[in-house]
């Protein structure tokens, strides 16, 4: 297999596949994706039967169990369908794009638009996603490409600085690439380093509204990370649980990550199940960005805790006008904030202003970007 890989694939793609496999051992367990990817690169006719209708390719959506990333994909598709109804939307997951990149390059029309999936993987931490973006940006030079709202974090290590410079060099050679930043820190960082147009706009999941379905609420939902991004040790988590038990008879511990593959066919069901958990709680305490966002869009009071980087705090700045969402720097502040919150009030989330902002940004991009008419 290694011999075949070396013979058939460009060196950069070999590195990309190796990096992807290293970073996705849980997903890859029991499935020979390497063979699938190699065979996929040979199927350059995969996309030849696409219609001539104007198309949007939504690229690099997840199949992993992070429901925050899944919600981003769900919101991207719903938003694009609403604001660009004349376009056919074709979703290519992380796996799909590896299988179909050469086919896409061969059969894409110049007036088609590429949307790169948003989130928090623009950097060194989840590097396989950045490698895919580089390949797409390098190979599809003649299409308008929009990176949907991302948090950028290449860190301060030597490796991080080197990879940031590589991305800057690759991105600047695409003259029709727009980068969207989902909070101010990322916006400032992108403006400092990148030569492309940068636009500040909040996380796309905030264009959803799940607050209309009123449910009976009880208890507190502790939605806490259990990975490398958490800054809460077990001792602090136990303190949080004890504190919650002082105020609530029911304390439920959950997460926005599940340990299974989620294909797009079951995405909506998985998200609705999780949103129902939020809709039936009186309070959410979370250190996850999408724990806070799910609370916002379901109209659920929430105390958001800091995580290892600035994405929770940065996104809170975008929604701090919601009086049922609070942010604290450390857990010692939780009790005072909790005591001051009105947990009996019914809250309704309003998403139309943000949808309108996305419409304005999209209109600006389409006017400024080069969209070619096929002859």
N, C-alpha and C positions, 0 to 999 in steps of 0.2 A: 504493500500500500504506500509506503514512504517513497519507493522508487517511482510509482505511478504519479504520486503527488508532485514530485520534483520535475517529472517529464512534462506534465500537462499544464501546470499552473505557473503563472508569473511569480517571481520571488516574493513580491509584496503580498500577494494573495495567500501564499503559503504561510507567511508570518501572521496574517489576519486570521486564518483558520486555526493555527496553533494557539494564538492568543484567545480566540473565542472558545476553543475546547478547554483551555486551562481555566477560564473564568466561568464556565458553565458546566462543571462536573456533575452537579446534581441533575440538571436537565438532560445531560447527555448520557446518563447512566442507563445502560441497556439498549441504547440506540446508536447505530453506526452512522452518525451524522456526517462524519468525514467522507465516507463513501458517497452519501447523498449529495454533499456539496460538490465533490469532484465530478460526479455524473451530471449534476445540475449545470455546471459551467460548460459542459459539452452540448447542452440542449439549447443552442442559440436560437432555435426556431420557436421557443416556448411562447413568445409574445407576438408572433407575426400576424396573428388573426385579430389583433385589436382593431376596434373600429376607428374611423377617421374623425369621430367626434372629439372635441376638445377634452383633454383628460388631465386629471390631477393624480399623480402617483404619491401616495402617502407611504413613506419608506421607513423601515426599521422599527415597526411597531412590535410590542413584546409578545412573547408566548409564555414568559415566566410568570410566577405567581404574585408579583408585586401589584396589588390592586390600584395603587396610585398611578403607576405607569399604564395599567389597563384603562383606568378612568380617563387618562389623557388621550389615549387612542379613541375611546368612545366619544369624548367631547370634540376631538379634532374632526371626526367624521360627521357628527351632527352639525357642527358649526360650518364646515365647508359645504355641506349639502344645503344649508340654509342661505349662506351668503353668496355662493357661486353655483346656483341651480343649473346652469347651462353646461356644467362640466360633469363628465363621468369620473367617479372616484374609484381608484384601484389601490387597494391596500396590499403592501408587500411587507411581511413580517421580517424580523431579524434573520430568520432562516430563509425566507423566500427571496430576499434580495441577494443573498450569497448564491442561491441557485440560479437567479435570473438576471444578474447584472449585465453580463455580456449580451443577453437577449434584449434587455431593455435598451442598451446603447444602440443596438442594431435597428430596432423597430420603433423607437420613440419619435414622435413628431416634434418639430422645433417650437410649436406653439403650445406644447404640453408643459405643465408646471410640476415641479418636484417639491413636495413638502417633506422635510426631514422631521421625524417625530421629536416632540419636545420632552422636557423632563429635567433630570438632574445628573446626566451622565456626560456632560461636556467637560472632559478633563481626564485626569490620570487614574481616577479611582475605578471606573468601569470602562477600561480603555478599549475593549473590543468594539464598542459602539463608535468611538472616535475614529478607529481604523476604517470602519465601514463608511462613515461620513466622508473621510478623505478620499476613499475610492470613488464614491458617487460624485463628489465635487470634481475630481480629476477627470473622470470619464464622460460626464455629461456637461460639457463646457458651453453648449449652445442653448441650454434651457434655463429659464428662470428657476432658481432654487431658493426656497425660504426655510430657514431653520426655525421651527416653532419654539415658543418661549423655553429657554434653558437657563439653568444655573451653571455657571462656569467655575471650575475649581481644579487648576493644575497643580496646586500645592506650592510649597517652597523648596522642594528637593531639587537636586541637580537634574534628575531624570525628568521631573515635572517641567522645569524650565526649558529643557531641550525639546520636549514634546510640544510645549506651547509654541516655541519658535517654528517648529515644523508645521504645525497647524496654521499659523499665521501666514507662512510662505505659500502653502497650498491654497488657502482660502483667498488670498489677495490676487491670485492669478485667475480667479473666476470673476468676471466683471459683472455678473448678473446674480449675485448671491446676497441675500438679505438675512441678517441675524437678528432674532428677537430675544431680548433678555427679560426674564420674568421678575426680577427685582433690581433695585438700584445698585447694589454692589456689583452684580454681574454686568449691568449696563456700563458702569464706570470702568470695570476691568476690560470688557470688550472694546470700549471706546479707546482705551489706553493702548491696546496691543494690535487690534485688527484694523484693516484699511477698508473693510466693507461697510455698507450702511448698517447702523445699529438702531433698533427701535425698542423702547421700553414698553412692555405690556404684561399684565399679570398672567399667571398660570391659566391655561385654557379650560381647566376643569371648572373654574369659577364662572364659565358661561352656562353651566348646567343649573337647573333649579329643581331640587327634590324636597322642597319645603311645603308643597301644597297638600300632600297627603298627611292629614293630621292623625296621629296615633296616641294611644295611651302611653304615657311615659313613666318610668320608674327606675331608680337606681343610678349608678354611675358606671360609665364605660371607661376602663383604663386601656388606652390604645398605645402601647409602648413598643419601641424597637427592641429587637433582640439580636442585633448585629453590630458591625464595626462602627456604625455611625452613632450609636448610642453613647451618651456620656453619663448615664445613670448606672451605677453599680447595683448589685443585689441588695445591699444595705439600704440604699436610697429608695429602691422599689418597694421594699418591705415597709419603710416609713410611710410611703405614699398610700399603700394599702391600708395600713393602720389608721391613717388620717381619714381616709374615705369611709372607713367603717364607723367612725365617730358621727358622720353625717348621714350615712345611707345604710339601709338594711341589706340592700343588694349591691354587690360589687362584682362586676364582670371584667375579666382580663381578656383582651383580644389584641389583634394586630391587623394591619392592612396588607400583610404578606401571608400567603398560603403556600404550602409546600407541594405544589403540583403545577403541571403545565396547563395554561389556559389559552385555548385556541379562540379565535374570534367568534366561532359558532356558539360558545358558551359564555363569552365575556359579559354580556348584558345580565344574564342570570346571576353570575357570581357577584357582580357589582350591586344588583338590586338586593341580594341577600345581605351584603355588608351594609348598604345604606339603610335597610330596615333595622339593623342593630342600632344604628345611630339615631334613627327616627323614634325609637322606643326608649331611649335613655334620657334622663333629666339633665345629665352633665357628661361631657367628655373631658378627660385629662389625657393629653397626648404629647409625645415628642416627635411625631411624624408630621411632615408638611401636609400630607394628604389626609391625615387624621384631622388636622385643623380645618382643611378645606372641605372635607366631607361634613364636618360639623357646621361650617358656614352655609353650605348649599342645602342642608337638611333643616336649617333653622334651630340647631341644637346648641345650647350654651356650652362653652368650651374654655378650658384653661390650657394654653399651649406652652410647652417647655422648650428650652433651647436644645439644640443638638450640636454635633461636632463642627458644623460650619454655619454659615449665615443664612441658609435657605428658609428656615422656619421664621426667624426674626424678620428677614427681608420680605417674605410674603405677608407676614402679619402687617407690615407697614402699608400694604396694598388694601387691607380689609379692616383696618383698625377703626373705621367708621361704624362697623357693626358692633353695637353695644353688648352683644351676647358672646363676643369672642375676646378673650383676654390673653395677654402674654406675660410670662414671668421669666426672669433670668435664672432663678434657682428655686428649688422646691420649698425653701423656707417661707416663700411668699404665698404659697398656694392657699393656706388656711385663711389668711386675711382676705384674699381675693374671693375665695369661695363664699365666705360669710357675707360679702357685699353684693353678690349676684342675685338677680331675680330668676329663680328656676321654675317659677309657676307660670310665668308669662308665655304666651304663644308667639313665636317669632316667625316672620316670613322673609325669605331671601328674595332679593330682586336682582335679576341677572341682565335685564335689557340694556342698561347703560354700557355694560362691558361688551355685550354683543354688538352694540352700535359702534363702540370703539374699534372692535375687530373689523367691522365693515369699513370704517374710515381708513384704517391701516391697510386693509386689503386693496381698497380703491387707490390709495396712494401708491402702493407697490405696483399694481397693474398699470397705472399711468406712467410711472417712472421706469419700470422694468421693460426689457425688450421681449415682447411677445410676438413671435413671427406668425404670419399668415401663410399656411401651406399653399403652394401653387398646384 
